[in-house]
Amino acid sequence: MNKNNNIEVGRYVVSPMTQARDGGGFDALVSIRSGQGMASVDRVMQFTPRFQSQTAALRYARTEGLAWAHCH
């Protein structure tokens, strides 16, 4: 799994990631964290589309994570 830069959006920290698939291609994932210590919450979303490049998967995860954070 490839972790990338964190992006702060209000009270959330958005962390887009990619993961190589066994049969080729990449999955897009995003972690969205809020709170601190025992009151922290970490949501991890894995998206359905398979991407041919790691860059495309990362871009998709970033876009989806930022959209979620801006809506909540």
URRAPE-V566255 format. One record per pair of residues at least 12 apart in sequence whose C-alpha atoms are under 10 Angstrom apart, sorted by the first residue. I is the first residue (numbers start at 1). J is the second residue. Records with the same first field share a line. If there is no record, write none. Layout:
# URRAPE-V566255
I = J  J
This chain:
# URRAPE-V566255
1 = 17  18  19  20  21  26  27  28  29
2 = 16  17  18  19  20  28  29  54  58
3 = 15  16  17  18  19  29  30  31  58
4 = 16  17  18  30  58  62
5 = 17  62
6 = 31  32  62
7 = 32  62  65  66
8 = 32  33  34  66  69
9 = 32  34  65  66  69  70
10 = 34  69  70  72
11 = 32  33  34  35  69  72
12 = 31  32  33  34  35  41  42  65  66  68  69  70  72
13 = 31  32  33  34  35  42  65  66  69
14 = 30  31  32  33  34  42  43  44  61  62  64  65  66  68  69
15 = 29  30  31  32  33  44  58  61  62  65  66
16 = 28  29  30  31  32  44  45  57  58  59  60  61  62  63  64  65  66
17 = 29  30  31  45  46  54  57  58  59  60  61  62
18 = 30  46  51  53  54  55  56  57  58  59  60  61
19 = 46  54  57  58
20 = 50  51  52  53  54  57
21 = 50  51
24 = 50  51  52  53
25 = 49  50  51  52  53  54  57
26 = 49  50  51  52  53  54  55  56  57  58
27 = 46  47  48  49  50  51  52  53  54  56  57  58  60  61
28 = 45  46  47  48  49  50  51  54  55  56  57  58  59  60  61  62  64
29 = 44  45  46  47  48  57  58  60  61  62  64  65
30 = 43  44  45  46  47  58  60  61  62  63  64  65  66
31 = 43  44  45  46  61  62  65
32 = 44  45  65  66  68  69
33 = 69
44 = 65
45 = 61  64  65
46 = 61
47 = 60  61  64
